[in-house]
């Protein structure tokens, strides 16, 4: 048994050593959402402060793990009054639950650049599994600022959740729909091995 564990431990440490980290370029990325207001119009919002990264042991990122954190206090719907209400205990309760987090559990290719991304979304102190549609572009090598070559990927995520499943707002979607469309788009740069 001991002899079997040594090669397994060696393989695990080797794959961890080969893991690549891709960090988000926040100036070319966005984390947002859309709700329907009064069953009539769509209202868009986003989180101004967020962070995201991709970790993968494979060059084509087919085993990618995607992690995202958004600061609820940075919510922006182009209305200060509405943003203040969204941060209140009636909705997100930002004082008690200041972050929204996502960590993927599966990243499966559907076809071409399309993937199904599954993971755990935590919002308002509630964690639930969600499935998102993902489009992965790249990786590509290009010259960056200062002429240095850099490897980059682009990722778009889209999916729908029910906000009341997470305890956000009250039930009944006449004023604000219970269904919320999540939309994120990011540009990620591969980090040099440490």
N, C-alpha and C positions, 0 to 999 in steps of 0.2 A: 504494500500500500504506500509506503514511504517513497519507493522508487517511482511510483506513478504520479505522486503529487509534485515532485521536483520538475519534471518536464511541463506539467500543466502550469505551474507557477512561473516557469521561465517563459512560456508562450504568452501568458497574461501580461507579464512585465514588458515583453517585447512589443506587443500590440499597443500597450499604453505609451511606450517610448516612441512609437511611430505615429501617434495621434497628432493630427494637425488641428490648430485652432484658427478660426476665421473670426475676426472682430468686425462689428458693424461700423460703417461710415455714416454717422448720424446726420451729416449734412445732405446725404443722398438716400435717406430712409424715412419711413413714416409708419406709425402705429395708430390706426384709427378704427372708427365704427360708424354705423349708420342705423338710425331708428326711424320709425314712421310716427309722425305727429298728427293727432286727431284723425287718423285713418286717411289723411289727405296728402301730406307732403313728407319728404325725407329730410332729416336733419343729420348733418355730419359732425363728427367730433374727432379729436385726436388727443394723444398724450404727448406733450412737448418734451417731457423728460423720460427717457427710456434707455435701456441697454439690451444688447442681444449678442449672442455668439453661436457659432457652429463648431462642433468638434467632430472629427472624423478620422478614422484610421485608413480609409481607402481614398485613393487619389480622385475618384469620380464622385465622392461624397455620398455613395449609395448606402452607407451606414451612418449617416449624419445624425447627430443629436443636436437639437435646436433648443436654446434657452433664451427666454425673454423676461424682462422685468420692466414694468411701467409704474411711474409715480402718479398716484391718483390725484395728488394736489396740483399736478400740471395739466389736468383735463382742460380742454379748450373747445368750445362749441361756438365761438364768436359772439358770446353773450355773457358778460360778467355775472349778471344776475342768475342766469341759468347754471353757469359753472359753479357758482357759490352754492346753489341748491343741490346740484349733483354731488358736491363734496359733503353735504350735511348727512345726519343720521337717517333722513328719509330715503337716501339712495345709497351711495358708496360708503358713507361714514368714514371719511378719509382720516380723521383723527385716530380712530380705532384700527382701521385697516388701510394703511397708507400705500400698499403696493398691490399690483396685479401681476401674477407670475404664470409662466407657461414653461413646461419642460416636456420635450417629446419622449415618447416611449417606443415609437415605430415610425419609420420613414420608408414607404414602399412605392416603387416605380409602378405607374399605371401604363404609360406609353410615352415615348419621346421625352419631353421635358416635364411631363406631368407626374405628380406624386400624390399619395395620400399620406398625410401627416397626422399621427395620433399622439395625444399627450394629455398631461394633467394641467388643467387651468385652475388657478386659485384666485378667487375674487371674493371680497367681503367675508373672508374667513372660511369659505367653502371651497373644497377641491372636488372637481368632477372631471371625468374623461371627456375629451372633445375630439372630433375629427375635422380636419381642415383640408382643403384642396391647396396644393402647392405647385408652383412652377419654378424650376431651377434652371438658371441660365449660366452656362460656364461649367467649369472654370476656364478662364482665359488669362493669358499673360499679356501685359501691356506696360508701356512706360508710364511711370507716375511722375509726380512733381520732382524736379531735379534730375530727370532722365533715368531714374532707377527703375529696373524692371520689377513688376509686382504682379502677383496672381490674384484674381478677383472672381467672385461669383455674385449673381443676382438672385434674389428669391422673392416671390410674391405669395402671400397666403390669403385665403378667403374661406369663410365659413359662417354658419349661423348658430347662435346659442339662444337659450331662453334665459333672460336676466333673472326671472323669479326663481329659477333653479338654484341660483347663487344667493338668493335673499336680497337682491338689489331692487329697490322700489316695491310697490304694491302690485298685487295681481290685478288683472283686467287691463286690457291694452287699448282702451278707447282714447285715452290722452296720449300715452306713449306706448308703442308696441312692446309686447313682451319679447318678441323676436328681435335680436340685435345682430346685424351683419358685422362681422369682424373683418378688417382689411389691414394688411401690413405689407410693406414692400421694403426691401433692404438691399444694400450693396455691402458686401463683405470682403475684407482683404485678408489674405493668408499671412499669418504671423511667422516670422523666422523662428526656426527651432531653437530652443534654449539649451 
